[in-house]
């Protein structure tokens, strides 16, 4: 898995073949809501996360590396 840590965000790289909006709003993902254009929020196991697709990656906002690796 190719990712970088930038401040409080984790950026997954090389995900240009995934459309985050189509994936999370397809009717099969029920834990995610679009909170603003292109930004999604969901809760899993009591932990809330926001996601946004940027360039050819996906940013996991306001999470640390340990939580990212263990949960997401």
C-alpha positions as CSV (number, residue, x, y, z in Angstrom):
1,X,0.0,0.0,0.0
2,X,1.4,3.3,-1.1
3,X,0.6,6.2,1.3
4,X,2.1,9.3,2.9
5,X,1.4,11.0,6.2
6,X,0.8,14.7,5.9
7,X,0.0,16.5,9.2
8,X,-3.2,14.9,10.4
9,X,-4.1,13.2,7.1
10,X,-3.1,10.0,5.4
11,X,-3.0,10.1,1.6
12,X,-3.4,6.9,-0.3
13,X,-1.6,7.2,-3.7
14,X,-2.3,5.8,-7.1
15,X,-6.1,5.4,-6.8
16,X,-7.0,7.1,-10.1
17,X,-9.1,4.0,-11.1
18,X,-11.5,4.5,-8.2
19,X,-14.2,7.0,-8.2
20,X,-14.9,7.7,-4.5
21,X,-18.3,9.4,-5.2
22,X,-19.6,6.6,-7.3
23,X,-18.3,4.0,-4.8
24,X,-19.8,5.6,-1.7
25,X,-23.1,6.7,-3.2
26,X,-23.8,3.5,-5.2
27,X,-26.5,2.3,-2.8
28,X,-24.3,-0.5,-1.3
29,X,-22.4,1.7,1.2
30,X,-24.7,2.8,3.9
31,X,-22.3,4.4,6.5
32,X,-21.1,7.2,4.3
33,X,-22.7,10.6,3.6
34,X,-21.5,13.4,1.4
35,X,-21.1,16.4,3.8
36,X,-19.9,18.8,1.1
37,X,-19.0,18.5,-2.6
38,X,-16.6,15.5,-2.9
39,X,-16.1,15.1,0.9
40,X,-17.6,12.1,2.6
41,X,-18.0,11.2,6.3
42,X,-18.6,7.8,7.8
43,X,-18.3,6.0,11.1
44,X,-17.0,2.5,11.6
45,X,-16.5,0.9,15.1
46,X,-17.3,4.2,16.8
47,X,-14.6,6.1,14.8
48,X,-15.6,8.8,12.4
49,X,-13.6,9.6,9.3
50,X,-13.8,12.0,6.4
51,X,-12.6,11.1,2.9
52,X,-11.9,13.2,-0.1
53,X,-10.5,12.2,-3.5
54,X,-7.6,14.4,-4.6
55,X,-5.6,14.1,-7.8
56,X,-4.9,10.4,-8.1
57,X,-5.3,9.6,-4.4
58,X,-7.7,9.5,-1.5
59,X,-7.1,11.6,1.6
60,X,-8.2,10.2,5.0
61,X,-8.7,13.4,6.9
62,X,-7.9,13.9,10.6
63,X,-6.6,10.5,11.4
64,X,-3.3,9.1,12.6
65,X,-1.2,6.4,11.1
66,X,-1.8,3.8,13.8
67,X,-5.6,4.2,13.5
68,X,-5.4,4.2,9.7
69,X,-3.4,0.9,9.6
70,X,-5.6,-0.8,12.3
71,X,-9.0,0.3,11.2
72,X,-9.2,1.7,7.7
